[in-house]
Every structure is written in C-alpha cells, then in structure tokens.
C-alpha cells in the first residue's frame, strides 16, 4: 500500500525510480586529517539516492517529475520529511528495513569530498513486488523513466529486469553498476550512464571505449561515460564524442553524475535525441553540480559552462586519455 503520496500527477512526467535511497549527511571541514579529530558546523541532512537527486535537478529546472522510492525506520522518516518540504512530487512506499545513510566530508582546503555509503538493507519479496507494481502504475504517465542507483545486497535476482518490464516501451535511462549495468544493456535501454570505474568493474575491460562498446553490443543505445575532471564521452554505434572544460572545477562531485542523468532525461522528455546535444547538456550540468554544496543541485552558471565546453570527435582509446 502507498502510504505517502505527494502531488500525484496524471500528466506526462519524468519518472525517477530509486531502489536504494539514502539520507545524505554532509559536513564541511577545513582540512581532513586521517586519524585526526575534526570540528564542523552542523551538518546538512537531505533525502538522497541517485534517482531522487535526478528528480531534484529536473524539478528545479522546471520539468514535471515524479520520484518513486521507499522509506523505512527513523531514517526513512527523515527522508520523507525532507522530500515533503522539498516540493518535489513523489510517491513513497513503506518498507520494513531502515533507510540507509550516506556520509560526505567536504575538505575545504583541498576542494574534494570523501564519501561513505551504507550498502542498505533489501526490502522483502512482497515489498519488492509492490515496488515493481508502483513502477508499472507510475510509468503509465511517464515520458521517460530513469532507474538510478545501487540495489541493496540480497535484492532478488531479476529485479532490475522486472522494473524495466514494468516501465514499458518508453525511453529508459539507467545509472547503476555491477551486474545490473550489464542487465540494463542486455535489455536494450536507451541510455546508460556509468563512470569509468563502474564500467571497468562491470565489463572487466580496462579500455573505457571498448567497455562502452561492449554495452552497445549487448543492446544499449547510448553510453554516457563520466570521466571526472576529464569530461564525458558519448559512445554510440555511430561514433565517439567527448566534451570537457578547458580547466577542471574544484568542488563537491557527489551529485555530478546524477545531474548528467537529469540533463539527458530532460532532453528526451523534450523530444531531443541528438547525441551531441545530450552530451553537451549532460557535461555542463554535471560540472555545474560540482560547484554546489549538496547533491541534487546545479549552479545557475550551467549555461555559461555549456558555452565553454570543448567538444571533439574521437576515434581511439588513446584520444580519450
């Protein structure tokens, strides 16, 4: 049973599905010293998980969204309260297991972030069945479906495939890792968005372009490959394109990949399928997220950042280095 529903819509929306949400805790310190004691101002608490971050970004940019996820325990109550105050339309399904936490320490002096993510606890089979049913129900009003984030340890085999089937024939974007990334490619999803490490882990291929091509051969339409400070690749059957900034940005990269997914789904929602347009917006929004203190936000400078991008056609793995 759906216990909490916020602004349920029948209009066409971007549906984001987050199978393993988290309560994100963020602290900023002057400098992190391993083994040392640190003092910080009061940390910030936010409902998180990749799909929820995608929904936040798209919603803030004026797109109709619906965020679907679970919540449980005291941490789940925190997640629900934050979502309700955020104004992001959402559907929450109660589960018996407590919602996990994700902790980020932002080092001001170095301009980087250290993150510890709890793995999460899997809902039971009945709860997962209800969740898949909710994907089916909500996808009926969706222009694009995004399935983003990890799956808790112990999740049933075939769970992602069941979600993809529930999402139907509409465009689907998946941002996940491990075997689930391969399963999404095998299902022929429109867009996959791994980072370099996730791609190598899932495919066992060190060369990022060859790894992306493996996902294409399995059935994916477009692979958006995050390269961190080196920018982003768009790999399709027709070629390889890279977008990057002249100089890397310092900041908090926690939600950068989620902002890239938000960029892609907002363009697909608008009927734009041009690979370079998707790559440009995804790279710009990803960089704009680095400038913000919390995941799920992008800097108003994203248009300026997009104008500064260097976009080039590549042919080999060496070009991507």
C-alpha positions in Angstrom: 0.0 0.0 0.0 1.3 3.5 -0.8 1.5 5.3 2.5 2.8 8.7 1.4 1.9 10.3 -1.9 2.9 13.9 -2.7 1.3 15.7 -5.6 0.4 12.6 -7.6 0.0 13.7 -11.3 -1.7 12.2 -14.3 0.2 14.4 -16.7 3.2 13.2 -18.7 6.2 13.4 -16.4 9.8 12.2 -15.9 9.6 9.3 -13.6 12.7 8.6 -11.5 13.0 5.2 -9.7 15.4 4.9 -6.7 15.6 1.3 -5.4 18.1 2.1 -2.7 17.5 5.6 -1.3 19.6 7.2 1.4 19.6 10.0 3.9 22.5 12.1 2.9 24.6 13.7 5.6 27.2 16.4 4.6 29.8 18.1 6.7 32.4 20.7 5.7 35.7 20.8 7.5 38.8 23.0 6.9 41.0 20.0 6.2 40.6 16.3 6.7 43.5 14.6 8.5 43.4 10.8 8.6 43.2 9.7 12.3 42.6 13.2 13.5 39.7 14.9 15.3 37.7 17.4 13.4 35.2 20.1 14.3 32.5 21.2 11.9 29.4 23.3 11.8 26.1 21.5 12.0 25.8 19.1 9.1 23.1 19.2 6.4 20.6 16.4 6.0 18.9 15.6 2.7 16.8 12.8 1.1 19.2 11.3 -1.3 20.0 8.4 -3.7 20.7 8.9 -7.4 17.1 8.9 -8.6 16.0 11.5 -6.0 18.9 13.7 -7.0 17.9 13.4 -10.6 14.3 14.4 -9.7 15.5 17.4 -7.7 17.6 18.8 -10.5 15.0 18.3 -13.2 12.3 19.7 -11.0 14.4 22.8 -10.2 14.8 23.4 -14.0 11.1 23.5 -14.4 10.3 19.9 -15.6 7.4 17.8 -14.5 8.8 14.9 -12.4 7.6 12.1 -10.2 10.1 10.5 -7.8 9.4 6.9 -6.7 11.3 5.3 -3.8 11.0 3.5 -0.5 11.4 4.6 3.1 11.7 2.7 6.4 12.6 3.3 10.1 13.7 6.5 11.7 16.0 7.4 8.8 13.1 6.8 6.5 11.0 9.3 8.4 13.8 11.9 7.9 13.8 11.1 4.2 10.1 11.5 3.9 10.1 14.8 5.9 12.7 16.3 3.7 11.0 15.2 0.4 7.7 16.7 1.6 9.4 20.0 2.3 11.3 20.0 -1.0 8.3 20.4 -3.2 9.5 17.5 -5.5 6.5 15.4 -6.5 6.9 11.9 -5.1 5.5 8.5 -4.2 6.9 6.7 -1.2 6.4 3.1 -0.4 6.9 1.9 3.2 9.3 -1.0 3.8 10.3 -2.8 7.0 14.1 -2.1 6.7 15.5 1.2 7.8 16.6 3.6 5.0 20.4 3.7 4.7 22.7 6.7 5.2 25.4 8.3 3.1 28.0 10.5 4.7 30.1 13.1 2.9 33.0 15.0 4.3 33.9 18.1 2.2 37.6 19.2 2.6 37.6 23.0 2.0 41.4 23.3 1.7 41.7 20.6 -1.0 38.3 21.2 -2.6 37.4 17.5 -2.6 35.0 15.2 -0.9 35.3 11.9 0.9 32.1 9.7 0.9 31.0 6.7 2.8 27.8 5.0 1.6 26.0 2.4 3.6 25.1 -0.6 1.4 21.5 -0.6 2.5 19.1 -3.4 3.5 16.9 -5.1 1.0 13.2 -5.0 1.3 11.4 -8.3 1.4 10.0 -10.0 -1.7 6.4 -8.8 -1.0 7.7 -5.2 -0.7 9.7 -5.5 -3.9 6.6 -6.8 -5.7 4.7 -3.8 -4.5 7.5 -1.5 -5.7 7.6 -3.1 -9.1 3.8 -2.7 -9.3 4.3 1.0 -8.4 6.8 1.4 -11.3 4.2 0.0 -13.6 1.5 2.3 -12.3 3.6 5.5 -12.3 5.2 4.7 -15.7 1.8 4.9 -17.4 2.0 8.7 -17.1 5.7 9.0 -17.9 7.5 10.3 -21.0 10.9 9.0 -19.7 11.8 6.6 -16.9 15.1 6.8 -15.0 16.2 3.9 -12.8 19.2 5.1 -10.9 21.4 4.0 -8.1 22.5 0.7 -6.4 20.4 -2.2 -5.4 20.7 -3.3 -1.7 22.6 -6.6 -1.0 20.2 -9.5 -1.1 17.9 -8.0 -3.7 16.0 -10.7 -5.7 17.6 -11.9 -8.9 15.9 -10.4 -11.9 14.7 -7.3 -10.0 16.1 -4.8 -12.5 14.6 -6.7 -15.4 11.2 -6.7 -13.7 11.4 -2.9 -13.3 12.4 -2.4 -16.9 9.5 -4.6 -18.0 7.2 -2.5 -15.8 8.5 0.7 -17.3 7.3 -0.5 -20.7 8.3 0.8 -24.2 9.1 4.4 -23.3 12.7 5.6 -23.2 14.6 4.4 -20.2 17.8 5.7 -18.7 19.7 3.5 -16.2 22.6 4.7 -14.0 23.7 1.7 -11.9 26.7 -0.6 -11.5 27.8 -4.3 -11.5 25.6 -7.0 -13.0 22.7 -4.6 -13.1 24.5 -2.4 -15.6 25.0 -5.4 -17.9 21.4 -6.5 -17.4 20.3 -3.0 -18.4 22.4 -3.2 -21.6 21.0 -6.6 -22.4 17.5 -5.2 -22.1 18.3 -2.5 -24.7 17.8 0.6 -22.7 18.1 4.0 -24.4 20.9 5.4 -22.3 23.4 4.1 -19.8 25.5 6.4 -17.6 28.4 4.6 -15.9 31.6 6.2 -14.7 35.0 4.8 -15.7 35.3 2.6 -12.6 31.8 1.2 -12.8 32.3 0.4 -16.5 35.5 -1.4 -15.9 34.1 -3.4 -12.9 31.0 -4.5 -14.8 32.6 -5.4 -18.1 36.1 -6.5 -16.9 37.5 -4.3 -19.7 40.1 -1.6 -18.8 39.8 0.4 -22.0 36.8 2.7 -21.4 35.8 2.9 -25.1 36.0 -0.9 -25.5 34.0 -1.2 -22.3 31.3 1.2 -23.7 31.2 -0.7 -27.0 30.6 -3.9 -25.0 27.4 -2.3 -23.6 26.4 -1.2 -27.1 26.9 -4.7 -28.4 24.7 -6.0 -25.7 21.9 -3.6 -26.8 22.3 -0.2 -25.2 21.6 2.8 -27.5 23.9 5.4 -26.0 26.6 5.2 -23.3 27.3 8.4 -21.5 30.6 7.7 -19.8 31.7 10.0 -16.9 35.5 10.7 -16.8 35.5 13.0 -13.9 37.7 16.1 -14.4 38.4 14.8 -18.0 34.8 15.4 -19.0 32.4 12.9 -20.5 32.2 10.6 -23.5 29.1 9.8 -25.6 29.6 6.5 -27.3 27.1 5.2 -29.9 27.2 2.8 -32.8 27.9 5.8 -35.0 31.0 7.1 -33.1 32.5 8.7 -30.0 32.3 12.3 -28.9 34.0 13.9 -25.9 33.0 17.1 -24.1 35.3 18.7 -21.5 36.0 22.1 -19.9 39.3 23.9 -20.6 40.1 23.5 -16.9 38.7 21.2 -14.2 36.4 22.6 -11.5 37.0 22.1 -7.8 34.1 21.4 -5.5 31.8 18.6 -4.4 31.4 15.9 -7.1 28.8 13.9 -5.2 25.9 14.6 -7.4 27.7 15.3 -10.7 26.6 12.0 -12.3 23.0 12.5 -11.2 23.0 15.9 -12.8 24.2 14.4 -16.0 21.3 11.9 -16.0 18.9 14.8 -15.2 20.2 16.6 -18.3 19.7 13.6 -20.5 16.2 12.8 -19.3 15.0 16.4 -19.7 16.2 16.4 -23.3 14.5 13.1 -24.0 11.4 14.5 -22.3 11.5 17.4 -24.8 11.9 15.1 -27.8 15.6 15.8 -28.3 17.6 12.7 -29.2 20.7 14.4 -30.8 23.7 12.8 -29.2 25.9 15.9 -29.1 23.1 18.0 -27.6 22.6 15.4 -24.8 26.4 15.2 -24.3 26.7 19.0 -24.0 23.9 19.4 -21.5 25.0 16.4 -19.5 28.6 17.6 -19.2 27.6 21.2 -18.4 25.0 20.1 -15.7 27.5 17.6 -14.3 30.1 20.4 -13.9 27.6 22.8 -12.6 26.7 20.3 -9.8 30.3 20.2 -8.7 30.0 23.9 -7.8 27.1 23.3 -5.4 27.5 22.2 -1.8 24.8 19.4 -1.9 23.9 16.7 -4.4 20.7 17.4 -6.3 21.5 21.0 -7.2 23.3 22.6 -10.2 24.8 26.1 -10.4 22.9 28.8 -12.3 26.2 29.1 -14.3 25.3 25.9 -16.3 24.6 27.8 -19.5 27.9 29.6 -19.3 29.7 26.3 -18.6 28.0 24.7 -21.6 29.2 27.6 -23.9 32.8 27.0 -22.7 32.8 23.2 -23.5 35.4 21.8 -25.9 33.6 19.1 -27.9 35.6 16.8 -30.2 35.1 13.6 -32.2 37.4 10.7 -31.1 38.4 7.6 -32.8 40.6 5.6 -30.4 41.1 4.9 -26.6 44.3 6.9 -26.8 42.3 10.0 -27.8 40.2 9.7 -24.6 43.3 9.8 -22.3 
